[in-house]
């Protein structure tokens, strides 16, 4: 997961979790496992913002933008576990 890519709706980028894993890692791991085992709801973390990044200078229509989703890091961790 890229360290400084767009933050999620919570405002945190992956660097925060990487740097402070010794503090938050156990709680994040437990939370992700609870999600995967159906003990927590995905609705709590499944909030995403869509940002439009211009592909060219002075964009004039929607085809001149690239959409990116700003998912929070816990969602990304859980999704990667499911994919792998």
PDB file with SEQRES, HELIX, SHEET and CRYST1 records, atoms N, CA, C and O in Angstrom:
SEQRES   1 A   84  UNK UNK UNK UNK UNK UNK UNK UNK UNK UNK UNK UNK UNK          
SEQRES   2 A   84  UNK UNK UNK UNK UNK UNK UNK UNK UNK UNK UNK UNK UNK          
SEQRES   3 A   84  UNK UNK UNK UNK UNK UNK UNK UNK UNK UNK UNK UNK UNK          
SEQRES   4 A   84  UNK UNK UNK UNK UNK UNK UNK UNK UNK UNK UNK UNK UNK          
SEQRES   5 A   84  UNK UNK UNK UNK UNK UNK UNK UNK UNK UNK UNK UNK UNK          
SEQRES   6 A   84  UNK UNK UNK UNK UNK UNK UNK UNK UNK UNK UNK UNK UNK          
SEQRES   7 A   84  UNK UNK UNK UNK UNK UNK                                      
HELIX    1 AA1 UNK A   14  UNK A   19  1                                   6    
HELIX    2 AA2 UNK A   21  UNK A   36  1                                  16    
HELIX    3 AA3 UNK A   42  UNK A   44  5                                   3    
HELIX    4 AA4 UNK A   62  UNK A   64  5                                   3    
HELIX    5 AA5 UNK A   73  UNK A   83  1                                  11    
SHEET    1 AA1 2 UNK A  49  UNK A  54  0                                        
SHEET    2 AA1 2 UNK A  65  UNK A  70 -1                                        
CRYST1    1.000    1.000    1.000  90.00  90.00  90.00 P 1           1          
ATOM      1  N   UNK A   1       0.848  -1.164   0.000  1.00  0.00           N  
ATOM      2  CA  UNK A   1       0.000   0.000   0.000  1.00  0.00           C  
ATOM      3  C   UNK A   1       0.900   1.235   0.000  1.00  0.00           C  
ATOM      4  O   UNK A   1       1.737   1.381   0.891  1.00  0.00           O  
ATOM      5  N   UNK A   2       0.747   2.106  -0.959  1.00  0.00           N  
ATOM      6  CA  UNK A   2       1.586   3.306  -1.003  1.00  0.00           C  
ATOM      7  C   UNK A   2       1.431   4.154   0.257  1.00  0.00           C  
ATOM      8  O   UNK A   2       0.313   4.398   0.710  1.00  0.00           O  
ATOM      9  N   UNK A   3       2.535   4.596   0.814  1.00  0.00           N  
ATOM     10  CA  UNK A   3       2.539   5.282   2.107  1.00  0.00           C  
ATOM     11  C   UNK A   3       1.849   6.628   2.119  1.00  0.00           C  
ATOM     12  O   UNK A   3       1.163   6.961   3.085  1.00  0.00           O  
ATOM     13  N   UNK A   4       2.016   7.406   1.071  1.00  0.00           N  
ATOM     14  CA  UNK A   4       1.513   8.782   1.084  1.00  0.00           C  
ATOM     15  C   UNK A   4       0.440   9.047   0.042  1.00  0.00           C  
ATOM     16  O   UNK A   4       0.193  10.199  -0.315  1.00  0.00           O  
ATOM     17  N   UNK A   5      -0.201   7.994  -0.448  1.00  0.00           N  
ATOM     18  CA  UNK A   5      -1.292   8.209  -1.405  1.00  0.00           C  
ATOM     19  C   UNK A   5      -2.443   8.900  -0.699  1.00  0.00           C  
ATOM     20  O   UNK A   5      -2.368   9.172   0.499  1.00  0.00           O  
ATOM     21  N   UNK A   6      -3.488   9.181  -1.424  1.00  0.00           N  
ATOM     22  CA  UNK A   6      -4.628   9.938  -0.910  1.00  0.00           C  
ATOM     23  C   UNK A   6      -5.163   9.342   0.391  1.00  0.00           C  
ATOM     24  O   UNK A   6      -5.320   8.127   0.504  1.00  0.00           O  
ATOM     25  N   UNK A   7      -5.439  10.199   1.369  1.00  0.00           N  
ATOM     26  CA  UNK A   7      -5.979   9.710   2.636  1.00  0.00           C  
ATOM     27  C   UNK A   7      -7.426   9.273   2.491  1.00  0.00           C  
ATOM     28  O   UNK A   7      -8.114   9.655   1.545  1.00  0.00           O  
ATOM     29  N   UNK A   8      -7.866   8.482   3.423  1.00  0.00           N  
ATOM     30  CA  UNK A   8      -9.260   8.066   3.440  1.00  0.00           C  
ATOM     31  C   UNK A   8     -10.140   9.135   4.051  1.00  0.00           C  
ATOM     32  O   UNK A   8      -9.685  10.239   4.349  1.00  0.00           O  
ATOM     33  N   UNK A   9     -11.385   8.801   4.232  1.00  0.00           N  
ATOM     34  CA  UNK A   9     -12.338   9.742   4.794  1.00  0.00           C  
ATOM     35  C   UNK A   9     -11.944  10.131   6.218  1.00  0.00           C  
ATOM     36  O   UNK A   9     -12.332  11.194   6.704  1.00  0.00           O  
ATOM     37  N   UNK A  10     -11.174   9.271   6.886  1.00  0.00           N  
ATOM     38  CA  UNK A  10     -10.716   9.567   8.252  1.00  0.00           C  
ATOM     39  C   UNK A  10      -9.499  10.491   8.273  1.00  0.00           C  
ATOM     40  O   UNK A  10      -9.100  10.958   9.339  1.00  0.00           O  
ATOM     41  N   UNK A  11      -8.907  10.759   7.111  1.00  0.00           N  
ATOM     42  CA  UNK A  11      -7.782  11.680   7.022  1.00  0.00           C  
ATOM     43  C   UNK A  11      -6.413  11.057   7.211  1.00  0.00           C  
ATOM     44  O   UNK A  11      -5.402  11.749   7.091  1.00  0.00           O  
ATOM     45  N   UNK A  12      -6.357   9.765   7.503  1.00  0.00           N  
ATOM     46  CA  UNK A  12      -5.072   9.108   7.738  1.00  0.00           C  
ATOM     47  C   UNK A  12      -4.549   8.439   6.476  1.00  0.00           C  
ATOM     48  O   UNK A  12      -5.302   7.801   5.740  1.00  0.00           O  
ATOM     49  N   UNK A  13      -3.259   8.590   6.235  1.00  0.00           N  
ATOM     50  CA  UNK A  13      -2.594   7.878   5.141  1.00  0.00           C  
ATOM     51  C   UNK A  13      -1.912   6.648   5.724  1.00  0.00           C  
ATOM     52  O   UNK A  13      -1.790   6.525   6.943  1.00  0.00           O  
ATOM     53  N   UNK A  14      -1.468   5.743   4.867  1.00  0.00           N  
ATOM     54  CA  UNK A  14      -0.866   4.492   5.325  1.00  0.00           C  
ATOM     55  C   UNK A  14       0.371   4.723   6.183  1.00  0.00           C  
ATOM     56  O   UNK A  14       0.666   3.907   7.056  1.00  0.00           O  
ATOM     57  N   UNK A  15       1.101   5.807   5.961  1.00  0.00           N  
ATOM     58  CA  UNK A  15       2.303   6.092   6.746  1.00  0.00           C  
ATOM     59  C   UNK A  15       2.005   6.147   8.238  1.00  0.00           C  
ATOM     60  O   UNK A  15       2.796   5.665   9.049  1.00  0.00           O  
ATOM     61  N   UNK A  16       0.871   6.731   8.603  1.00  0.00           N  
ATOM     62  CA  UNK A  16       0.508   6.808  10.012  1.00  0.00           C  
ATOM     63  C   UNK A  16       0.466   5.412  10.626  1.00  0.00           C  
ATOM     64  O   UNK A  16       1.038   5.173  11.690  1.00  0.00           O  
ATOM     65  N   UNK A  17      -0.225   4.486   9.938  1.00  0.00           N  
ATOM     66  CA  UNK A  17      -0.357   3.132  10.465  1.00  0.00           C  
ATOM     67  C   UNK A  17       0.979   2.401  10.454  1.00  0.00           C  
ATOM     68  O   UNK A  17       1.271   1.632  11.370  1.00  0.00           O  
ATOM     69  N   UNK A  18       1.793   2.634   9.427  1.00  0.00           N  
ATOM     70  CA  UNK A  18       3.112   2.003   9.369  1.00  0.00           C  
ATOM     71  C   UNK A  18       4.020   2.515  10.481  1.00  0.00           C  
ATOM     72  O   UNK A  18       4.710   1.728  11.128  1.00  0.00           O  
ATOM     73  N   UNK A  19       4.024   3.798  10.703  1.00  0.00           N  
ATOM     74  CA  UNK A  19       4.902   4.403  11.701  1.00  0.00           C  
ATOM     75  C   UNK A  19       4.491   4.039  13.129  1.00  0.00           C  
ATOM     76  O   UNK A  19       5.344   3.826  13.990  1.00  0.00           O  
ATOM     77  N   UNK A  20       3.192   3.970  13.372  1.00  0.00           N  
ATOM     78  CA  UNK A  20       2.705   3.725  14.729  1.00  0.00           C  
ATOM     79  C   UNK A  20       2.104   2.331  14.906  1.00  0.00           C  
ATOM     80  O   UNK A  20       1.281   2.107  15.793  1.00  0.00           O  
ATOM     81  N   UNK A  21       2.530   1.389  14.043  1.00  0.00           N  
ATOM     82  CA  UNK A  21       1.997   0.024  14.121  1.00  0.00           C  
ATOM     83  C   UNK A  21       2.232  -0.591  15.495  1.00  0.00           C  
ATOM     84  O   UNK A  21       1.405  -1.363  15.980  1.00  0.00           O  
ATOM     85  N   UNK A  22       3.337  -0.260  16.113  1.00  0.00           N  
ATOM     86  CA  UNK A  22       3.626  -0.807  17.444  1.00  0.00           C  
ATOM     87  C   UNK A  22       2.582  -0.359  18.471  1.00  0.00           C  
ATOM     88  O   UNK A  22       2.437  -0.998  19.513  1.00  0.00           O  
ATOM     89  N   UNK A  23       1.870   0.702  18.201  1.00  0.00           N  
ATOM     90  CA  UNK A  23       0.827   1.198  19.106  1.00  0.00           C  
ATOM     91  C   UNK A  23      -0.555   0.715  18.655  1.00  0.00           C  
ATOM     92  O   UNK A  23      -1.343   0.246  19.476  1.00  0.00           O  
ATOM     93  N   UNK A  24      -0.852   0.828  17.356  1.00  0.00           N  
ATOM     94  CA  UNK A  24      -2.205   0.549  16.855  1.00  0.00           C  
ATOM     95  C   UNK A  24      -2.358  -0.814  16.204  1.00  0.00           C  
ATOM     96  O   UNK A  24      -3.481  -1.242  15.937  1.00  0.00           O  
ATOM     97  N   UNK A  25      -1.263  -1.503  15.941  1.00  0.00           N  
ATOM     98  CA  UNK A  25      -1.299  -2.735  15.160  1.00  0.00           C  
ATOM     99  C   UNK A  25      -2.191  -3.822  15.716  1.00  0.00           C  
ATOM    100  O   UNK A  25      -2.958  -4.436  14.974  1.00  0.00           O  
ATOM    101  N   UNK A  26      -2.101  -4.067  17.007  1.00  0.00           N  
ATOM    102  CA  UNK A  26      -2.904  -5.137  17.597  1.00  0.00           C  
ATOM    103  C   UNK A  26      -4.398  -4.829  17.500  1.00  0.00           C  
ATOM    104  O   UNK A  26      -5.201  -5.715  17.207  1.00  0.00           O  
ATOM    105  N   UNK A  27      -4.760  -3.584  17.745  1.00  0.00           N  
ATOM    106  CA  UNK A  27      -6.169  -3.198  17.674  1.00  0.00           C  
ATOM    107  C   UNK A  27      -6.690  -3.232  16.236  1.00  0.00           C  
ATOM    108  O   UNK A  27      -7.816  -3.664  15.992  1.00  0.00           O  
ATOM    109  N   UNK A  28      -5.872  -2.777  15.291  1.00  0.00           N  
ATOM    110  CA  UNK A  28      -6.262  -2.805  13.869  1.00  0.00           C  
ATOM    111  C   UNK A  28      -6.415  -4.249  13.408  1.00  0.00           C  
ATOM    112  O   UNK A  28      -7.383  -4.583  12.725  1.00  0.00           O  
ATOM    113  N   UNK A  29      -5.476  -5.098  13.772  1.00  0.00           N  
ATOM    114  CA  UNK A  29      -5.551  -6.518  13.388  1.00  0.00           C  
ATOM    115  C   UNK A  29      -6.817  -7.161  13.940  1.00  0.00           C  
ATOM    116  O   UNK A  29      -7.509  -7.887  13.226  1.00  0.00           O  
ATOM    117  N   UNK A  30      -7.118  -6.899  15.198  1.00  0.00           N  
ATOM    118  CA  UNK A  30      -8.314  -7.456  15.833  1.00  0.00           C  
ATOM    119  C   UNK A  30      -9.577  -6.948  15.130  1.00  0.00           C  
ATOM    120  O   UNK A  30     -10.509  -7.715  14.892  1.00  0.00           O  
ATOM    121  N   UNK A  31      -9.602  -5.673  14.804  1.00  0.00           N  
ATOM    122  CA  UNK A  31     -10.758  -5.086  14.129  1.00  0.00           C  
ATOM    123  C   UNK A  31     -10.961  -5.734  12.754  1.00  0.00           C  
ATOM    124  O   UNK A  31     -12.082  -6.095  12.393  1.00  0.00           O  
ATOM    125  N   UNK A  32      -9.875  -5.878  11.995  1.00  0.00           N  
ATOM    126  CA  UNK A  32      -9.965  -6.497  10.663  1.00  0.00           C  
ATOM    127  C   UNK A  32     -10.442  -7.939  10.764  1.00  0.00           C  
ATOM    128  O   UNK A  32     -11.273  -8.371   9.965  1.00  0.00           O  
ATOM    129  N   UNK A  33      -9.928  -8.692  11.738  1.00  0.00           N  
ATOM    130  CA  UNK A  33     -10.376 -10.071  11.932  1.00  0.00           C  
ATOM    131  C   UNK A  33     -11.851 -10.125  12.310  1.00  0.00           C  
ATOM    132  O   UNK A  33     -12.576 -11.002  11.842  1.00  0.00           O  
ATOM    133  N   UNK A  34     -12.300  -9.202  13.145  1.00  0.00           N  
ATOM    134  CA  UNK A  34     -13.723  -9.145  13.496  1.00  0.00           C  
ATOM    135  C   UNK A  34     -14.580  -8.863  12.265  1.00  0.00           C  
ATOM    136  O   UNK A  34     -15.660  -9.434  12.118  1.00  0.00           O  
ATOM    137  N   UNK A  35     -14.106  -7.985  11.381  1.00  0.00           N  
ATOM    138  CA  UNK A  35     -14.828  -7.722  10.128  1.00  0.00           C  
ATOM    139  C   UNK A  35     -14.930  -8.984   9.290  1.00  0.00           C  
ATOM    140  O   UNK A  35     -16.003  -9.337   8.801  1.00  0.00           O  
ATOM    141  N   UNK A  36     -13.798  -9.661   9.130  1.00  0.00           N  
ATOM    142  CA  UNK A  36     -13.756 -10.845   8.277  1.00  0.00           C  
ATOM    143  C   UNK A  36     -14.551 -12.011   8.864  1.00  0.00           C  
ATOM    144  O   UNK A  36     -15.044 -12.859   8.121  1.00  0.00           O  
ATOM    145  N   UNK A  37     -14.676 -12.057  10.184  1.00  0.00           N  
ATOM    146  CA  UNK A  37     -15.425 -13.128  10.846  1.00  0.00           C  
ATOM    147  C   UNK A  37     -16.887 -12.763  11.083  1.00  0.00           C  
ATOM    148  O   UNK A  37     -17.614 -13.505  11.744  1.00  0.00           O  
ATOM    149  N   UNK A  38     -17.321 -11.613  10.542  1.00  0.00           N  
ATOM    150  CA  UNK A  38     -18.719 -11.221  10.639  1.00  0.00           C  
ATOM    151  C   UNK A  38     -19.139 -10.686  11.995  1.00  0.00           C  
ATOM    152  O   UNK A  38     -20.334 -10.598  12.278  1.00  0.00           O  
ATOM    153  N   UNK A  39     -18.188 -10.328  12.833  1.00  0.00           N  
ATOM    154  CA  UNK A  39     -18.513  -9.811  14.160  1.00  0.00           C  
ATOM    155  C   UNK A  39     -18.653  -8.287  14.171  1.00  0.00           C  
ATOM    156  O   UNK A  39     -19.151  -7.721  15.144  1.00  0.00           O  
ATOM    157  N   UNK A  40     -18.225  -7.631  13.116  1.00  0.00           N  
ATOM    158  CA  UNK A  40     -18.381  -6.182  12.962  1.00  0.00           C  
ATOM    159  C   UNK A  40     -18.983  -5.934  11.590  1.00  0.00           C  
ATOM    160  O   UNK A  40     -18.866  -6.764  10.688  1.00  0.00           O  
ATOM    161  N   UNK A  41     -19.627  -4.783  11.444  1.00  0.00           N  
ATOM    162  CA  UNK A  41     -20.263  -4.404  10.190  1.00  0.00           C  
ATOM    163  C   UNK A  41     -19.298  -3.628   9.295  1.00  0.00           C  
ATOM    164  O   UNK A  41     -18.555  -2.773   9.775  1.00  0.00           O  
ATOM    165  N   UNK A  42     -19.310  -3.923   8.008  1.00  0.00           N  
ATOM    166  CA  UNK A  42     -18.489  -3.177   7.057  1.00  0.00           C  
ATOM    167  C   UNK A  42     -18.973  -1.740   6.904  1.00  0.00           C  
ATOM    168  O   UNK A  42     -18.212  -0.874   6.472  1.00  0.00           O  
ATOM    169  N   UNK A  43     -20.225  -1.480   7.255  1.00  0.00           N  
ATOM    170  CA  UNK A  43     -20.763  -0.122   7.111  1.00  0.00           C  
ATOM    171  C   UNK A  43     -19.935   0.891   7.897  1.00  0.00           C  
ATOM    172  O   UNK A  43     -19.861   2.061   7.522  1.00  0.00           O  
ATOM    173  N   UNK A  44     -19.316   0.445   8.980  1.00  0.00           N  
ATOM    174  CA  UNK A  44     -18.510   1.351   9.793  1.00  0.00           C  
ATOM    175  C   UNK A  44     -17.284   1.885   9.051  1.00  0.00           C  
ATOM    176  O   UNK A  44     -16.847   3.008   9.301  1.00  0.00           O  
ATOM    177  N   UNK A  45     -16.734   1.091   8.148  1.00  0.00           N  
ATOM    178  CA  UNK A  45     -15.511   1.507   7.439  1.00  0.00           C  
ATOM    179  C   UNK A  45     -15.719   1.693   5.947  1.00  0.00           C  
ATOM    180  O   UNK A  45     -14.796   2.100   5.242  1.00  0.00           O  
ATOM    181  N   UNK A  46     -16.899   1.405   5.462  1.00  0.00           N  
ATOM    182  CA  UNK A  46     -17.156   1.408   4.021  1.00  0.00           C  
ATOM    183  C   UNK A  46     -17.610   2.778   3.524  1.00  0.00           C  
ATOM    184  O   UNK A  46     -18.515   2.871   2.694  1.00  0.00           O  
ATOM    185  N   UNK A  47     -16.993   3.823   4.022  1.00  0.00           N  
ATOM    186  CA  UNK A  47     -17.289   5.176   3.559  1.00  0.00           C  
ATOM    187  C   UNK A  47     -16.142   5.624   2.670  1.00  0.00           C  
ATOM    188  O   UNK A  47     -14.978   5.556   3.064  1.00  0.00           O  
ATOM    189  N   UNK A  48     -16.466   6.073   1.493  1.00  0.00           N  
ATOM    190  CA  UNK A  48     -15.457   6.449   0.509  1.00  0.00           C  
ATOM    191  C   UNK A  48     -15.824   7.783  -0.119  1.00  0.00           C  
ATOM    192  O   UNK A  48     -16.993   8.054  -0.392  1.00  0.00           O  
ATOM    193  N   UNK A  49     -14.838   8.591  -0.339  1.00  0.00           N  
ATOM    194  CA  UNK A  49     -15.038   9.822  -1.105  1.00  0.00           C  
ATOM    195  C   UNK A  49     -14.406   9.622  -2.468  1.00  0.00           C  
ATOM    196  O   UNK A  49     -13.393   8.936  -2.603  1.00  0.00           O  
ATOM    197  N   UNK A  50     -15.001  10.213  -3.455  1.00  0.00           N  
ATOM    198  CA  UNK A  50     -14.457  10.171  -4.812  1.00  0.00           C  
ATOM    199  C   UNK A  50     -13.882  11.552  -5.115  1.00  0.00           C  
ATOM    200  O   UNK A  50     -14.550  12.569  -4.931  1.00  0.00           O  
ATOM    201  N   UNK A  51     -12.643  11.571  -5.578  1.00  0.00           N  
ATOM    202  CA  UNK A  51     -11.997  12.821  -5.981  1.00  0.00           C  
ATOM    203  C   UNK A  51     -11.703  12.749  -7.475  1.00  0.00           C  
ATOM    204  O   UNK A  51     -11.359  11.690  -8.000  1.00  0.00           O  
ATOM    205  N   UNK A  52     -11.836  13.856  -8.135  1.00  0.00           N  
ATOM    206  CA  UNK A  52     -11.534  13.924  -9.567  1.00  0.00           C  
ATOM    207  C   UNK A  52     -10.205  14.633  -9.756  1.00  0.00           C  
ATOM    208  O   UNK A  52     -10.036  15.778  -9.338  1.00  0.00           O  
ATOM    209  N   UNK A  53      -9.269  13.949 -10.387  1.00  0.00           N  
ATOM    210  CA  UNK A  53      -7.941  14.488 -10.648  1.00  0.00           C  
ATOM    211  C   UNK A  53      -7.874  14.881 -12.121  1.00  0.00           C  
ATOM    212  O   UNK A  53      -8.132  14.043 -12.985  1.00  0.00           O  
ATOM    213  N   UNK A  54      -7.534  16.131 -12.429  1.00  0.00           N  
ATOM    214  CA  UNK A  54      -7.472  16.530 -13.844  1.00  0.00           C  
ATOM    215  C   UNK A  54      -6.337  15.813 -14.579  1.00  0.00           C  
ATOM    216  O   UNK A  54      -5.222  15.702 -14.069  1.00  0.00           O  
ATOM    217  N   UNK A  55      -6.640  15.334 -15.775  1.00  0.00           N  
ATOM    218  CA  UNK A  55      -5.633  14.693 -16.625  1.00  0.00           C  
ATOM    219  C   UNK A  55      -4.856  15.725 -17.441  1.00  0.00           C  
ATOM    220  O   UNK A  55      -3.709  15.491 -17.820  1.00  0.00           O  
ATOM    221  N   UNK A  56      -5.485  16.862 -17.706  1.00  0.00           N  
ATOM    222  CA  UNK A  56      -4.883  17.908 -18.540  1.00  0.00           C  
ATOM    223  C   UNK A  56      -5.066  19.261 -17.851  1.00  0.00           C  
ATOM    224  O   UNK A  56      -5.854  19.389 -16.914  1.00  0.00           O  
ATOM    225  N   UNK A  57      -4.338  20.254 -18.318  1.00  0.00           N  
ATOM    226  CA  UNK A  57      -4.550  21.618 -17.837  1.00  0.00           C  
ATOM    227  C   UNK A  57      -5.876  22.136 -18.382  1.00  0.00           C  
ATOM    228  O   UNK A  57      -6.237  21.845 -19.522  1.00  0.00           O  
ATOM    229  N   UNK A  58      -6.583  22.884 -17.590  1.00  0.00           N  
ATOM    230  CA  UNK A  58      -7.864  23.482 -17.982  1.00  0.00           C  
ATOM    231  C   UNK A  58      -8.878  22.454 -18.492  1.00  0.00           C  
ATOM    232  O   UNK A  58      -9.341  22.565 -19.627  1.00  0.00           O  
ATOM    233  N   UNK A  59      -9.225  21.471 -17.688  1.00  0.00           N  
ATOM    234  CA  UNK A  59     -10.210  20.479 -18.132  1.00  0.00           C  
ATOM    235  C   UNK A  59     -11.569  21.128 -18.373  1.00  0.00           C  
ATOM    236  O   UNK A  59     -11.975  22.043 -17.656  1.00  0.00           O  
ATOM    237  N   UNK A  60     -12.258  20.641 -19.389  1.00  0.00           N  
ATOM    238  CA  UNK A  60     -13.543  21.234 -19.754  1.00  0.00           C  
ATOM    239  C   UNK A  60     -14.712  20.260 -19.635  1.00  0.00           C  
ATOM    240  O   UNK A  60     -15.857  20.695 -19.509  1.00  0.00           O  
ATOM    241  N   UNK A  61     -14.450  18.954 -19.671  1.00  0.00           N  
ATOM    242  CA  UNK A  61     -15.539  17.996 -19.491  1.00  0.00           C  
ATOM    243  C   UNK A  61     -15.051  16.809 -18.653  1.00  0.00           C  
ATOM    244  O   UNK A  61     -13.867  16.703 -18.334  1.00  0.00           O  
ATOM    245  N   UNK A  62     -15.979  15.931 -18.307  1.00  0.00           N  
ATOM    246  CA  UNK A  62     -15.672  14.846 -17.379  1.00  0.00           C  
ATOM    247  C   UNK A  62     -14.607  13.869 -17.901  1.00  0.00           C  
ATOM    248  O   UNK A  62     -13.925  13.228 -17.101  1.00  0.00           O  
ATOM    249  N   UNK A  63     -14.456  13.748 -19.204  1.00  0.00           N  
ATOM    250  CA  UNK A  63     -13.444  12.832 -19.733  1.00  0.00           C  
ATOM    251  C   UNK A  63     -12.024  13.340 -19.475  1.00  0.00           C  
ATOM    252  O   UNK A  63     -11.055  12.601 -19.653  1.00  0.00           O  
ATOM    253  N   UNK A  64     -11.904  14.586 -19.061  1.00  0.00           N  
ATOM    254  CA  UNK A  64     -10.595  15.169 -18.761  1.00  0.00           C  
ATOM    255  C   UNK A  64     -10.165  14.932 -17.319  1.00  0.00           C  
ATOM    256  O   UNK A  64      -9.131  15.439 -16.884  1.00  0.00           O  
ATOM    257  N   UNK A  65     -10.966  14.154 -16.570  1.00  0.00           N  
ATOM    258  CA  UNK A  65     -10.662  13.862 -15.178  1.00  0.00           C  
ATOM    259  C   UNK A  65     -10.477  12.368 -14.961  1.00  0.00           C  
ATOM    260  O   UNK A  65     -11.056  11.542 -15.666  1.00  0.00           O  
ATOM    261  N   UNK A  66      -9.662  12.045 -13.974  1.00  0.00           N  
ATOM    262  CA  UNK A  66      -9.489  10.657 -13.547  1.00  0.00           C  
ATOM    263  C   UNK A  66     -10.041  10.555 -12.133  1.00  0.00           C  
ATOM    264  O   UNK A  66      -9.573  11.264 -11.242  1.00  0.00           O  
ATOM    265  N   UNK A  67     -11.033   9.684 -11.904  1.00  0.00           N  
ATOM    266  CA  UNK A  67     -11.570   9.552 -10.548  1.00  0.00           C  
ATOM    267  C   UNK A  67     -10.676   8.645  -9.690  1.00  0.00           C  
ATOM    268  O   UNK A  67     -10.140   7.647 -10.172  1.00  0.00           O  
ATOM    269  N   UNK A  68     -10.531   9.005  -8.441  1.00  0.00           N  
ATOM    270  CA  UNK A  68      -9.863   8.122  -7.484  1.00  0.00           C  
ATOM    271  C   UNK A  68     -10.771   8.013  -6.261  1.00  0.00           C  
ATOM    272  O   UNK A  68     -11.491   8.951  -5.919  1.00  0.00           O  
ATOM    273  N   UNK A  69     -10.722   6.861  -5.616  1.00  0.00           N  
ATOM    274  CA  UNK A  69     -11.529   6.698  -4.405  1.00  0.00           C  
ATOM    275  C   UNK A  69     -10.626   6.833  -3.193  1.00  0.00           C  
ATOM    276  O   UNK A  69      -9.512   6.311  -3.171  1.00  0.00           O  
ATOM    277  N   UNK A  70     -11.116   7.532  -2.195  1.00  0.00           N  
ATOM    278  CA  UNK A  70     -10.376   7.768  -0.967  1.00  0.00           C  
ATOM    279  C   UNK A  70     -10.954   6.867   0.122  1.00  0.00           C  
ATOM    280  O   UNK A  70     -11.772   7.292   0.937  1.00  0.00           O  
ATOM    281  N   UNK A  71     -10.504   5.613   0.111  1.00  0.00           N  
ATOM    282  CA  UNK A  71     -10.957   4.632   1.101  1.00  0.00           C  
ATOM    283  C   UNK A  71     -10.055   4.717   2.319  1.00  0.00           C  
ATOM    284  O   UNK A  71      -8.887   5.087   2.209  1.00  0.00           O  
ATOM    285  N   UNK A  72     -10.602   4.371   3.485  1.00  0.00           N  
ATOM    286  CA  UNK A  72      -9.726   4.411   4.640  1.00  0.00           C  
ATOM    287  C   UNK A  72      -8.821   3.178   4.672  1.00  0.00           C  
ATOM    288  O   UNK A  72      -9.102   2.175   4.015  1.00  0.00           O  
ATOM    289  N   UNK A  73      -7.754   3.259   5.427  1.00  0.00           N  
ATOM    290  CA  UNK A  73      -6.703   2.235   5.429  1.00  0.00           C  
ATOM    291  C   UNK A  73      -7.222   0.902   5.961  1.00  0.00           C  
ATOM    292  O   UNK A  73      -6.831  -0.149   5.454  1.00  0.00           O  
ATOM    293  N   UNK A  74      -8.088   0.920   6.963  1.00  0.00           N  
ATOM    294  CA  UNK A  74      -8.614  -0.340   7.498  1.00  0.00           C  
ATOM    295  C   UNK A  74      -9.407  -1.077   6.419  1.00  0.00           C  
ATOM    296  O   UNK A  74      -9.321  -2.300   6.307  1.00  0.00           O  
ATOM    297  N   UNK A  75     -10.171  -0.339   5.634  1.00  0.00           N  
ATOM    298  CA  UNK A  75     -10.901  -0.948   4.518  1.00  0.00           C  
ATOM    299  C   UNK A  75      -9.921  -1.572   3.524  1.00  0.00           C  
ATOM    300  O   UNK A  75     -10.133  -2.691   3.055  1.00  0.00           O  
ATOM    301  N   UNK A  76      -8.843  -0.842   3.204  1.00  0.00           N  
ATOM    302  CA  UNK A  76      -7.856  -1.340   2.245  1.00  0.00           C  
ATOM    303  C   UNK A  76      -7.170  -2.597   2.764  1.00  0.00           C  
ATOM    304  O   UNK A  76      -6.951  -3.540   2.004  1.00  0.00           O  
ATOM    305  N   UNK A  77      -6.828  -2.621   4.058  1.00  0.00           N  
ATOM    306  CA  UNK A  77      -6.192  -3.812   4.641  1.00  0.00           C  
ATOM    307  C   UNK A  77      -7.130  -5.011   4.510  1.00  0.00           C  
ATOM    308  O   UNK A  77      -6.723  -6.083   4.063  1.00  0.00           O  
ATOM    309  N   UNK A  78      -8.379  -4.819   4.903  1.00  0.00           N  
ATOM    310  CA  UNK A  78      -9.349  -5.913   4.856  1.00  0.00           C  
ATOM    311  C   UNK A  78      -9.581  -6.389   3.434  1.00  0.00           C  
ATOM    312  O   UNK A  78      -9.661  -7.594   3.195  1.00  0.00           O  
ATOM    313  N   UNK A  79      -9.691  -5.466   2.483  1.00  0.00           N  
ATOM    314  CA  UNK A  79      -9.893  -5.837   1.086  1.00  0.00           C  
ATOM    315  C   UNK A  79      -8.706  -6.627   0.550  1.00  0.00           C  
ATOM    316  O   UNK A  79      -8.892  -7.592  -0.191  1.00  0.00           O  
ATOM    317  N   UNK A  80      -7.484  -6.228   0.917  1.00  0.00           N  
ATOM    318  CA  UNK A  80      -6.296  -6.950   0.443  1.00  0.00           C  
ATOM    319  C   UNK A  80      -6.242  -8.358   1.019  1.00  0.00           C  
ATOM    320  O   UNK A  80      -5.827  -9.295   0.337  1.00  0.00           O  
ATOM    321  N   UNK A  81      -6.655  -8.508   2.258  1.00  0.00           N  
ATOM    322  CA  UNK A  81      -6.719  -9.861   2.858  1.00  0.00           C  
ATOM    323  C   UNK A  81      -7.704 -10.721   2.088  1.00  0.00           C  
ATOM    324  O   UNK A  81      -7.410 -11.880   1.794  1.00  0.00           O  
ATOM    325  N   UNK A  82      -8.859 -10.181   1.759  1.00  0.00           N  
ATOM    326  CA  UNK A  82      -9.853 -10.943   0.989  1.00  0.00           C  
ATOM    327  C   UNK A  82      -9.325 -11.320  -0.385  1.00  0.00           C  
ATOM    328  O   UNK A  82      -9.531 -12.446  -0.840  1.00  0.00           O  
ATOM    329  N   UNK A  83      -8.650 -10.396  -1.047  1.00  0.00           N  
ATOM    330  CA  UNK A  83      -8.133 -10.659  -2.394  1.00  0.00           C  
ATOM    331  C   UNK A  83      -7.043 -11.729  -2.358  1.00  0.00           C  
ATOM    332  O   UNK A  83      -7.002 -12.612  -3.214  1.00  0.00           O  
ATOM    333  N   UNK A  84      -6.172 -11.642  -1.371  1.00  0.00           N  
ATOM    334  CA  UNK A  84      -5.076 -12.602  -1.285  1.00  0.00           C  
ATOM    335  C   UNK A  84      -5.544 -13.945  -0.751  1.00  0.00           C  
ATOM    336  O   UNK A  84      -4.742 -14.870  -0.616  1.00  0.00           O  
TER     337      UNK A  84                                                      
END                                                                             
